[in-house]
């Protein structure tokens, strides 16, 4: 059964089988897929940028790692929500410096 993962780097969809391998790369931009920024637990506002409290600290969020708690995310994280809210605020109040 094939599943899809949206790349954190370029936004393209990648298919994978049972699980994402540690060496799997995005077919479009060649970014690592088994990384924090593609994990469902990734949250830029959480402690260590991870909602999984038992996970080891990973410094390089965009590089492949050995985290046992990795689960493919849906490609929408706090950073994209932040960007969306910022865009809404700019639309309402105008850009800073204007």
N, C-alpha and C positions, 0 to 999 in steps of 0.2 A: 504494500500500500504506500503510495507516494504522498508526501506532505509538502507544504510550501513554507518558506522562510523569506521574509523581506530583509534585504541587506541594509544594515544601519548606514552604510557609507553612500551607496548610490540609489537605494530604494528599489532595486530590481528584485524580482521574485526568483528564488532558487528552490529546486525540488530536492528532496532527500528521502531516503527510505525509512527505516526504523528509527534511526537517530542521526544527529549531525556528528560527523567524525572530527577529531581534533585537527586534522590537516585539511579539511574541506575549505574551499575558497569560493567566493562569489564568481559566477560565470562571467559577469559583466566587468567588474572592476578588480577582481582578484583579492579582495579584502578577506581576512579570516572570518569564517562563519561561526566557529565555536569560540566566541568571545563574549565578554560581559555585555557589550552594547547590543548584542543579538539575543540576550537572555531575557526571559520574562521577569526575572527578579531584579534586573537593572533599574535603578532609580537614581537620577543625578542628585536628588534632594535627600536621599537616605544616608545614614552613616555608612562610610566606605562605598557609597553609591550602590548598595545592594540591600534588598529587602529580606534576603535570607540571612537570618542572624547567626547561623552556624557555619556559614561559608568562610573560608580563609580569605584574607585580604589579597586582592589582585591589583597591582599598581597599573599595569598597562591594559586598559579597558577595551582597546581596539585590537589586541593581539590574541592569538590562540592561547588557551590555558588548559589546565587539568582539573578544573572545578568539578566536583562530584555532583553539585546541585544544579548544573546547567540544564535549562529547559528552553527550547526555542521560543522566542517571543513572537509577537505579531507585528513588530516593526514600529510600534508607537510607544514612545517613552516620555518621561517627564520633559525632556528637552524639547520635543516637538510640541507638547502642550504649552510649555513656556513661550515658545516662538509664536504659537497661535494667540495666546493671551496678549503678548506684546504687540502683535499686529492689530489686534482689536483695540487696544489702548491707543495706539498711534492713529488709527482711523477715527477714533472718538476725539482725541485731544490734539492731534497733529504730531509730527515728529519733533523730537527735542532739537532746539536750536532754530526752529522755523519761526 
